[in-house]
C-alpha cells in the first residue's frame, strides 16, 4: 500500500483498466478477470490521501465517462470494482 500522499497511483489504476479493455476486445477471458482482480486488490490496499483523490477521480471518469458506446456494455465488472471502492473505502 501507499504510505506517502505523494505516491501517484493513477497510472497503475489505468493500466489495469486498459488491460481489461484490451482483454475484452480480444476475448481473453482469463486476462480480463485477472486485470479486474488486480485492480480490486490494488484499490483495497490504496490509502486515498486528500492529495491523491485525483487518482480516484481519473479512474472513475475513465471507467464511467470515457467509454465509446461499443465498449460501455462490457464495463460492468470494472464499474462494480470502482463502485465497491468508492462506496466502502472513501470517507470524509
Secondary structure in CASP SS format (residue, H / E / C, confidence):
PFRMAT SS
TARGET T0000
AUTHOR 0000-0000-0000
METHOD secondary structure of the structure
MODEL  1
X C 1.00
X C 1.00
X C 1.00
X C 1.00
X C 1.00
X C 1.00
X C 1.00
X C 1.00
X C 1.00
X H 1.00
X H 1.00
X H 1.00
X H 1.00
X H 1.00
X H 1.00
X H 1.00
X H 1.00
X H 1.00
X H 1.00
X H 1.00
X H 1.00
X H 1.00
X H 1.00
X H 1.00
X H 1.00
X C 1.00
X C 1.00
X C 1.00
X H 1.00
X H 1.00
X H 1.00
X H 1.00
X H 1.00
X H 1.00
X H 1.00
X H 1.00
X H 1.00
X H 1.00
X H 1.00
X H 1.00
X H 1.00
X H 1.00
X H 1.00
X H 1.00
X H 1.00
X C 1.00
X C 1.00
X C 1.00
X C 1.00
X H 1.00
X H 1.00
X H 1.00
X H 1.00
X H 1.00
X H 1.00
X H 1.00
X H 1.00
X H 1.00
X H 1.00
X H 1.00
X H 1.00
X H 1.00
X H 1.00
X H 1.00
X C 1.00
X C 1.00
X C 1.00
X C 1.00
X H 1.00
X H 1.00
X H 1.00
X H 1.00
X C 1.00
X C 1.00
X C 1.00
X H 1.00
X H 1.00
X H 1.00
X H 1.00
X H 1.00
X H 1.00
X H 1.00
X H 1.00
X H 1.00
X H 1.00
X H 1.00
X H 1.00
X H 1.00
X C 1.00
X C 1.00
X C 1.00
X C 1.00
END
